Amino acid sequence: MDFNSQPTVAVVILNWNGRRWLEQFLPGVILHSAGADVFVADNASTDDSVDFLQQYFPEVKQIALQENFGFCEGYNQALRQVQADYYVLLNSDVEVTAGWLSPLVHLLETNPQIAACQPKIKSFHQRTHFEYAGAAGGFLDAYGYPFCRGRLFDTLEEDRGQYDEARPVFWATGACLFIRASAYWQAGGLEKEFFAHMEEIDLCWRLQNLGYQIFYHGQSTVYHVGGGTLPKANPRKTFLNFRNGAALLYKNLSDQELNRILYTRLVLDGVAAAQYFLKGQWQEVAAIWRAHRAFFAMRKTLDAARQGQPHKKPTAQLTGWYPQSVVWQYFGKGKKKFTQLDVPDSASLPA
């Protein structure tokens, strides 16, 4: 798709010490993004990323940030310097494919109620299978645990065309997030207090509370390495996921549902910590303990964010909210695939 005389699209890659990923994947982004502007926003890298870009990719527009703001505020700072109708937030460790932009931009163009969307995310290292961070679109269960079509916990499905359609979801992955610039700023951008992890779920929830829809489109495919900054098994990542998981619920749940769901979730987090304890994974136990302490310490900040967006839809009105426990379905009942969960699909687009 050629975007001349069409809406303006900015592909924005946030980089932090990722020279190897830029060297590997940036040429493909440039090749397959004709008509879009490609930006690299550097989060105060200490490697030679900036010099590398200036020497080998002078056509790429660069944004230099003065410190490492993390994923969330790094993007907020960078996108304030980008003029476009649509932003594409793209991880540096993503391989794009020919025609990857067209289906998603077309989807946004045809329905102004769609604020954000994502392509099919497959594994770079196991190319027949979906990838952990996003797969075929994200959902939340009754206690705020995220899961995806094509990925329940660590079980990744093989892509056999079972999720090729376009359909509404709860959240779209931050690894490759297409979003209206106007909606991004209307919702307040990414929550800087999260730093990184689960920030896209928070943003998509706020967008749903504002009346927008979030979509997945299976006619566009990218391949994600994953763990480019932090490996999946890492105490720092555990801390961020558990802290931000509680913060996510606190910020966005309706008043009527907040205490019941939040405190059940905190108890379930304690069960997860006990499992780590039994396995002798002491660093993970400590990370969850620190995450809960950090969550309660940031309550005042979260109160301001909660009051700043007073309208909170009941979970029954949110697309992609699964009113059961995916933890129980997976570990208790042995359901390893999304299709076994009986998630309501009434919002799918007609074929």
C-alpha positions in Angstrom: 0.0 0.0 0.0 1.3 3.4 -0.9 0.4 6.1 1.6 1.0 9.0 -0.7 -2.0 11.3 -0.3 -3.1 8.9 2.4 -3.0 9.2 6.1 0.5 9.8 7.5 2.0 6.8 9.3 5.1 6.9 11.6 6.9 3.7 12.5 8.7 4.5 15.8 11.3 2.1 17.2 12.4 2.8 20.8 16.0 1.7 21.2 18.1 1.1 24.3 21.5 -0.5 23.7 20.0 -2.4 20.8 22.5 -1.9 18.0 22.4 -5.7 17.2 18.7 -5.6 16.7 18.8 -2.5 14.6 21.5 -4.0 12.4 19.5 -7.2 12.0 15.9 -5.9 11.6 16.0 -2.2 10.6 16.8 -2.9 6.9 13.6 -4.9 6.6 11.5 -2.2 8.3 12.8 0.3 5.8 12.3 -2.0 2.9 8.7 -3.0 3.8 7.4 0.4 5.1 7.3 2.5 1.9 5.2 5.6 2.3 5.7 5.6 6.1 8.2 7.6 8.1 10.6 5.4 10.1 12.0 6.9 13.4 14.4 5.5 15.9 14.0 7.1 19.3 17.1 6.4 21.4 16.6 6.0 25.2 20.1 7.3 26.1 21.9 4.2 24.9 25.5 3.6 26.1 26.4 1.3 23.2 27.2 2.6 19.7 23.6 2.6 18.4 23.5 6.3 17.6 26.8 6.3 15.7 25.7 3.1 13.9 22.4 4.7 12.7 24.1 7.9 11.6 26.7 6.0 9.6 24.5 3.3 8.0 20.9 4.6 8.1 21.0 8.3 7.5 17.6 8.2 6.0 16.0 7.1 9.3 14.8 10.0 11.4 16.4 10.0 14.9 15.1 11.2 18.2 17.6 11.5 21.0 16.3 11.2 24.5 18.5 12.6 27.3 18.0 9.7 29.7 16.6 6.2 29.8 12.9 6.9 30.4 11.9 3.2 30.1 9.4 1.9 27.6 6.4 4.0 28.6 7.8 7.5 29.2 10.4 6.9 26.4 7.6 6.5 23.9 5.6 9.4 25.4 8.7 11.7 25.1 9.5 10.5 21.6 5.9 10.6 20.2 5.5 14.2 21.3 8.1 14.9 18.6 6.4 13.0 15.8 3.6 14.3 13.6 1.5 11.6 12.1 -2.1 10.4 11.9 -1.1 6.9 13.1 1.8 5.7 15.2 3.3 2.2 15.0 5.1 1.4 18.2 7.6 -1.3 17.0 10.0 -3.3 19.1 13.5 -3.3 17.8 13.6 -7.1 17.8 10.7 -7.5 15.3 11.1 -8.7 11.8 8.3 -7.3 9.6 7.1 -8.8 6.3 6.0 -7.4 2.9 2.7 -5.6 3.1 2.6 -5.6 6.9 1.3 -2.0 7.2 -1.6 -2.1 4.7 -4.2 -4.3 6.4 -3.9 -2.5 9.8 -3.9 1.0 8.4 -6.9 0.1 6.2 -8.7 -1.3 9.3 -8.1 2.0 11.2 -9.2 4.0 8.2 -12.5 2.2 7.7 -13.7 2.4 11.3 -13.0 5.5 13.4 -14.1 3.6 16.6 -11.0 1.4 16.4 -8.3 3.2 18.3 -5.6 0.5 18.2 -4.8 -2.8 16.6 -2.0 -5.4 16.1 -0.9 -7.9 13.5 -0.3 -11.6 14.0 2.8 -12.0 16.2 4.8 -15.2 15.5 8.0 -16.5 17.0 11.2 -15.5 15.2 12.9 -18.7 16.4 10.0 -21.0 15.9 8.3 -19.5 12.9 5.4 -21.9 12.6 4.1 -20.9 16.1 2.7 -17.8 17.8 4.9 -15.7 20.0 4.4 -15.0 23.7 4.0 -11.2 23.5 0.7 -10.7 21.7 0.1 -13.8 19.6 -3.3 -13.3 17.9 -4.6 -10.6 20.2 -4.9 -10.2 24.0 -7.6 -10.9 26.6 -8.0 -10.5 30.4 -9.5 -13.1 32.7 -11.8 -12.4 35.7 -8.8 -11.5 37.9 -6.8 -9.5 35.4 -4.4 -12.2 34.2 -3.6 -11.6 30.5 -3.6 -14.3 27.9 -3.8 -14.4 24.1 -5.4 -16.3 21.3 -2.6 -18.6 20.4 -0.9 -18.4 23.8 -2.0 -19.5 27.2 0.8 -19.0 29.7 3.8 -20.8 28.2 1.9 -22.9 25.7 2.2 -21.5 22.2 0.0 -22.8 19.5 1.1 -23.6 15.9 -0.3 -21.1 13.4 -2.6 -23.1 11.1 -4.7 -20.2 10.0 -7.1 -20.6 12.9 -6.8 -16.9 13.8 -6.6 -15.3 10.4 -9.6 -13.0 10.7 -10.0 -9.5 12.0 -11.7 -9.3 15.4 -12.0 -7.1 18.5 -9.8 -8.0 21.5 -9.2 -6.6 24.9 -5.6 -5.4 24.3 -3.1 -5.2 21.4 0.6 -5.9 22.0 3.1 -3.2 22.6 5.6 -5.1 20.5 3.8 -3.9 17.4 1.1 -1.5 18.2 -0.8 0.5 15.6 -2.7 3.4 17.2 -4.4 6.6 16.2 -2.3 9.5 17.4 -5.4 11.4 18.5 -6.6 8.5 20.6 -3.2 7.9 22.1 -3.1 11.5 23.5 -6.8 11.5 24.4 -6.1 8.5 26.7 -3.1 10.2 28.1 -0.4 8.0 26.4 1.4 5.2 28.2 1.4 5.2 32.0 4.9 6.3 32.9 4.7 4.8 36.4 4.6 1.4 34.8 8.1 1.9 33.3 7.6 -1.2 31.2 5.4 -4.4 31.0 1.6 -4.5 30.8 1.6 -0.8 29.8 -0.2 -1.6 26.5 -3.0 -3.4 28.4 -3.5 -0.4 30.6 -3.6 1.9 27.6 -6.1 -0.3 25.7 -8.3 -0.6 28.8 -8.4 3.2 29.0 -9.3 3.4 25.4 -12.2 0.9 25.9 -13.4 3.1 28.8 -13.4 6.0 26.4 -15.6 4.1 24.0 -13.0 2.9 21.5 -12.4 -0.6 20.2 -9.2 -2.6 20.0 -8.6 -5.0 17.2 -6.4 -7.8 15.9 -5.9 -8.4 12.2 -4.5 -11.8 11.1 -3.8 -10.7 7.5 -0.6 -9.0 8.6 2.3 -10.9 10.2 5.5 -10.0 12.0 8.1 -12.2 13.8 9.2 -11.3 17.3 12.4 -12.5 19.0 11.1 -11.6 22.5 13.2 -10.9 25.6 15.4 -8.4 23.7 15.8 -6.2 26.8 14.8 -8.6 29.6 14.6 -12.4 29.3 11.2 -13.9 30.1 12.6 -15.6 33.3 14.0 -12.6 35.2 13.2 -11.2 38.7 13.1 -7.7 37.3 10.4 -8.8 34.8 8.6 -10.7 37.6 8.6 -7.5 39.7 7.2 -5.3 36.9 4.6 -7.8 35.9 3.2 -8.3 39.4 3.4 -4.7 40.4 1.8 -3.5 37.2 -0.8 -6.2 37.2 -2.1 -4.9 40.5 -1.8 -1.3 39.3 -3.7 -2.1 36.1 -6.7 -3.3 38.1 -6.6 -0.4 40.5 -6.5 2.2 37.8 -9.2 0.8 35.6 -11.8 -1.3 37.4 -15.2 0.2 38.2 -15.9 1.2 41.8 -18.3 -1.6 42.2 -15.8 -4.3 41.2 -12.5 -2.9 42.4 -12.0 -4.3 45.8 -13.4 -7.8 45.0 -11.3 -8.4 42.0 -8.1 -6.6 43.2 -7.8 -8.3 46.5 -8.6 -11.7 45.0 -5.8 -11.0 42.5 -3.4 -10.2 45.3 -4.2 -13.4 47.1 -3.6 -15.3 43.8 -0.3 -13.6 43.5 0.5 -15.0 46.9 -0.3 -18.5 45.7 2.1 -17.9 42.8 4.8 -16.8 45.3 4.2 -20.0 47.3 4.7 -22.0 44.1 8.0 -20.3 43.5 9.0 -20.9 47.1 8.3 -24.7 46.8 10.5 -24.7 43.7 13.3 -22.9 45.6 13.1 -19.9 43.3 13.8 -17.4 46.0 14.5 -14.4 43.8 11.0 -14.7 42.2 9.4 -14.9 45.7 11.3 -11.7 46.7 10.3 -10.0 43.4 6.6 -10.7 44.1 6.9 -9.4 47.7 8.6 -6.2 46.4 6.0 -5.8 43.7 3.2 -5.8 46.2 5.0 -3.3 48.5 5.7 -1.1 45.5 2.1 -1.2 44.4 0.8 0.0 47.7 3.5 2.7 47.8 2.3 4.0 44.4 -1.4 4.2 45.4 -1.5 7.9 45.7 -0.1 8.4 42.2 -2.6 5.8 40.9 -5.4 7.6 42.7 -4.7 10.7 40.6 -4.7 8.6 37.4 -7.9 6.9 38.4 -9.6 10.2 39.1 -8.3 11.7 35.9 -10.5 9.2 33.9 -13.6 8.9 36.0 -15.7 6.7 33.6 -15.0 3.0 34.2 -17.0 0.5 32.3 -18.2 -2.7 34.2 -16.1 -5.6 33.1 -19.2 -7.2 31.5 -19.2 -4.3 29.0 -15.5 -4.7 28.0 -14.7 -6.6 24.9 -12.2 -9.4 25.6 -12.9 -9.7 29.3 -13.1 -13.4 30.2 -15.4 -13.9 33.2 -13.6 -17.0 34.5 -10.2 -17.8 35.8 -7.8 -18.7 33.0 -5.4 -19.9 35.8 -7.9 -22.5 36.9 -8.8 -23.5 33.3 -5.2 -24.0 32.4 -3.6 -25.5 35.5 -6.8 -27.1 37.0 -8.6 -28.3 33.9 -5.7 -28.7 31.6 -7.1 -26.5 28.8 -4.1 -25.4 26.8 -5.6 -23.7 23.8 -7.7 -20.6 23.5 -10.4 -22.4 21.7 -11.0 -24.6 24.7 -11.9 -21.7 26.9 -15.3 -20.9 25.3 -14.5 -17.2 25.2 -17.5 -15.4 23.7 -16.9 -14.6 20.1 -20.0 -12.6 19.3 -18.0 -9.5 18.5 -16.1 -11.1 15.5 -16.4 -9.4 12.2 -18.5 -11.1 9.5 -16.4 -13.2 7.1 
